Amino acid sequence: MYLVEIAPSKYRGAFNNGFHLSLTFGILLASLVNFGTEKIKGGWGWRVSIALTASPALIITLGSFFLPETPSSLIERGHDHRKAELLLQKIRGMCDVQEELNDLIEASSISKTTDHPLRDLLLHSKYRPQLVMSVAIPFFQQMTGINVVGFYAPVLFRTIGLGESASLLSAVVIGVVSMAADAVAIIAVDRCGRRRLFFWGGVQMIMSFIVVGIILAVKLGDHGTLSAVYAFVVLILLCSYSVGFSYSWGPVGWLVPSEIFQLEIRSAAQGITVGMSFIFTFVIAQTLLAMLCHFKAGIFFFFAGWIALMTGFVHLFLPETKNVPLEKIGLLWKEHWFWHRVVRVGEDEKL
């Protein structure tokens, strides 16, 4: 949310995808640490690995003291508009910011008519599209099956016949590939748009998972191991899946929820989005191993089906937000082929 509020609208996607690139880099570092500490004797490896997580936490805590407020936050909390204007000039690198400042002031005035943003978000039909997206997008992001490749990649690779070190190294390879795809997403998101990345990323993930599922079902069976050739093919396909995720549902799944909410409900809606993401992550993490044991190779077909569903959902119900200023986001729902009727009913209720 902070990145979206502080970034220019035409570069908003790149700024936000930079967040996911950093996230992927952190996961890659974690995989490298796990690969290195696995060789520590005496059972200390996992303890060292967990202890090292304090380092990025310290960097985040110290770095937060150097972050400026966002202009919209200053205006929303009643600070002098001149202070917001100076900050806007500083972060935009230009003096003429009056038009954007006026939009922020107008959006703040509208937001002040909403005394209970969470209640309004939950109860008013006017905000029903945003409520649906704040739940559906984090749910679908987890149902891509990324945790099959993320949390349990070493377990999966050991299952198909790779050793402990080779399994951890394979997770590192996937991390490197994902970082490269994240870099591509930074360039492409503000040129191609969010919906197009969702669509093509979905297609790539579906095809990768289906082929992996077929290989494991035919060649691995309930018991046994894959040959080195097929294990390598599975690794390539999972890298292909990770590429598809890393330019679509990975970064864009965080970007879209942070930019589709009007100012008056933005904090409440983003809170729901993050809360739902943690809940669904927890549920998937607790059930995934049991699903892997029961579904076996079928787990890849299971998640491929969900990816097909969410790709269709985005195509039908999510408006394109590329280059749309945050203060104009509300217009997207009023012009959407499906949501305009729901929003209109909500506005009539408000009247």
C-alpha positions, 0 to 999 in steps of 0.5 A, a space after each residue: 500500500 505504501 509503494 502504491 501511494 508514493 509511486 507515480 501512476 505510470 510506474 506504479 506497477 514497476 514499483 510494486 513489482 520491485 517489492 516482489 522481486 525483493 521478496 523472491 531475492 529473500 527467498 533465494 537467500 533463505 534457500 542458499 542459507 538452508 543449503 549451506 547450514 544443512 552441512 553443519 554437523 551436530 544438528 545446529 544447521 536449522 538453528 543457525 538458519 532460523 536465527 539468521 532471520 533476525 537480520 532482515 527484521 533488524 534492517 526493516 525496523 531501522 529502515 522504517 525510521 527513514 521513510 517519509 509519509 505518503 502525501 495522501 496520508 498527510 492530507 488524510 490526517 489533517 496536515 497542512 496541504 503545503 507540507 503535502 505539496 512539498 513532499 509530492 514535489 520531492 518524490 515526483 522530482 518536479 514543481 508542477 504537482 498541483 493537479 495531482 495534489 487537487 485529486 488527493 485533496 478531493 479524494 480525502 474530502 470524499 473519504 471523510 464522509 465514511 466514518 466506519 470504513 470496515 463496516 461500509 466495506 462489509 455492508 454496502 453494495 457500493 464496495 462489494 467488488 472491492 470486498 470480493 477482490 480483497 478475499 478472492 485474490 489472496 485466496 487464488 494466489 495461494 491456490 496457484 499451488 506455489 507452496 508446492 514449489 516453495 515450502 515443500 520443493 526439497 520434500 518433493 525433489 527427495 520424493 522423486 529420487 534426489 538426495 538432500 543436498 540436490 533437493 536444496 540446490 534444486 530449490 535454489 535453481 528455482 529461486 534464481 529463475 523466479 528472480 529473473 522472471 520478477 525482473 521481467 515483470 517489473 518492465 512488463 507490468 506497466 506496458 502490458 497491463 495486469 490482466 494480460 500478465 494474469 492470463 499468460 502466467 495462468 496459461 504457463 502455470 497450467 501447462 507446466 503443472 499438467 505435464 508434471 502431473 502426467 510424468 509423475 503419474 506415469 513414471 513415478 507411480 505410488 512408489 519408486 523414483 524417477 530416472 535422472 532424465 525425468 527428474 531433470 525434466 520435472 525440474 525444468 517444468 517447475 522452473 517454467 511454472 515458477 516463471 509463470 507465477 513470478 510475472 503474474 500471480 506472484 507480483 500482480 497478486 499483491 499489486 492489484 489489491 493495493 491499487 483497486 481500493 478507494 482512499 476511504 476504504 483502502 486501509 480496511 480493504 488492504 487489511 482484509 487482503 493481508 489477513 486473508 493471505 495469512 489465513 490461506 497460507 496457514 491453511 495450505 501449509 498445514 494441509 499440503 503434505 496430507 494432500 500430497 500423500 493422498 493425491 500424489 501426482 494428482 495434486 498437480 492436476 488439482 492446482 491446475 484446475 484452480 489456476 484455470 478457474 482463477 484465470 477465467 475469474 480475472 478475465 471476466 471480473 477484474 478491470 484493468 488498472 494500468 496507468 489509472 490514478 488511484 484517485 480515479 479507481 472508483 470509476 473502473 467499477 462503475 464502467 465494468 460490464 458486471 460490477 456497474 450494476 452492483 455499484 449503482 445499487 449500492 449508491 442508491 442505498 447510500 442515497 
